[in-house]
Amino acid sequence: MKKLIKTLVRLQETLGMLLLSVFFLAILVQIAARYLAIPLLWTEEVANYTFIWAVFMGASVMVHNKAHFAFTFFSDKFQGRKGAFYDVFLSTVLISFTIPMTLYGTTVVREFWDYNWITLPWVKMGYTWLCLPITGGAMTLYLAGHIIEDIRVLASGEAAS
């Protein structure tokens, strides 16, 4: 499972960086086109949707790295077993959001699959919304891995790092 998670994180990091680069290039093209008075309508949609994908891929990687939402007031105070209990609690709270995100994200993808982008009608909106179930599923997998690891720490009596 660790190898799968490591591969998925690397894939999401790469995809996020690639999409952020496409976002940046679309913005540069848009600026140049406006300066040259050339109407390029598609650059705005490309910039918006690649940015959305990049943010969702980055959010998923942050969950893996435990750089997501947390109250540092508590995490700084809890060490060892208390820290592992806190991590399990936090991961459980987060997983209660990521599972519905995956399920409802799949519903959104199915619902909007046949809609098209306005300026690039050959691109389906389903591809845009596909980031929801992918991110939700990846986050759920990462959180499950964190919970398993924390439970191992609790069962063995080791101090959590």
N, C-alpha and C positions, 0 to 999 in steps of 0.2 A: 504494500500500500504506500510505503514511503517513496518508492521509486516512481509510482504513478503520480503521486502528489508533486514530487520534484519536477517531473517532466511537464505536468500541467502548469505549474508555476512558471517554468521557463517559457512555455508556449504563450502564456498570458502576458508575461513581461515583454516578449518579442512582439506579439501582436499589438499590445498597447503602445510600444515605442513606434512601431510602423504606422499605426493609425494616427498617433500624435504628429508624426512627420508629414503624413498626408494632409492632416488638418492645417499644419503650418504652411505647407506648399499651397493649399487651396486659398488660404488667406493672402499669401503673397501674390498669387495670380489675380485674386480679386482686387487687391490694391493697385496692381499694375494695370489691370483692365479699366478700372475706374479712372486712373490717371490718364490713360490713353483714349478714354471715351469709347471703349469697346464693351458692349453689353454681354456679359457672361453671367447668366442667371444661375447656372448649375453650381457655381463655386460656393454659394451660400449653403445649399443643401448638403453638399459634400463636406463642408467644414462642420456644419451642425452635427451630422450623423457620425462622422468619424470621431468627433470630440466626445459624443455620447459613448461610443464604443470604448474609446481610450479610457474614459473615466471609470466605466464599469469594470474593465479589465484591471485597472489599477486598484480599484476598491477591493476586488477579489484577492489580489496579491497582498494588499495591506492586511486583510483578515488572516491570510496565511502567516504573515510576519508578526502577527499580534500587534499591529500598529493601528488597529481600528478603534472604535469608540471604547473608552474605558475611563474609569475614574481613578486617576493616578493617586489621589488621596488614599484610596483603599489599597490599590496594588502596591504602593510603596510601603504600607504598614504591614501587609500580610506576607509572611515568609513561610517556607516549609509547607507543612500540611495545610495550614490556613490559606496560604497562597494557592495551593492546588485546588482547594475547595472553591476559592474565589474564582479561579480560572474556569472550573467546571460550571459554576453558576453563570458566569458571563458568557461562556460558549453556548450554554443552554438557552439563555435569553436571545442571543444572536441567531441561533438555529431556529428559534420559533418565528423568526422573520424570513430566514433564507429558504426554508421549505415552502411556505406560501409564495415567496417570490418565484421559485422554480415552477410551481404548479400553475399559478396565475399568469406567469410569464409565458408559459406554453400556450395557455388559452389566448393570450393577447397575440402571440405569433400566428396562431391558427386563424383568429378573427380578422387580422389585418394582412394576411398573406397576399391576397389578391389585389390589395390597394397598391398604387404605384406612386413613385416620387413625382412631383409636379414637373420639374425641369428635366428629369431623366426618366421618362415613362417606362423604359425597359427595365428599371430597377424596382423590385418588389419591396414594399414596406415591411414585409415579413423579415427580410434580412436585417432591417434596422432594429426591430424589436427582438431579434434572436439573442441579443446580448443579455436580456433579462433571464431566461432560463439557463443560459450557459453560466452566467455569473452566479446565479442562485445555486445551481448544482455544484459548482466549484467551491463556493463558500461553504455549503453544507458538508462537502467532502473534507475540506480543511478543518472545519470546526469539529467534525466527528473524529478526525485524527488527533486534534488537540485534546478532546475529551478522553479518548482512549489513552493517550500519553499521560494525562493528569491522573486518571484512574490507576494506571500502573504505578505512578509515583505514590499515590495514596496507599495502594495495596502493599508496596514494598517498604513504605516508611521512610523513603529517601526525602531529602530536602529538595523542593522544587526550585528550578533555576529560573 
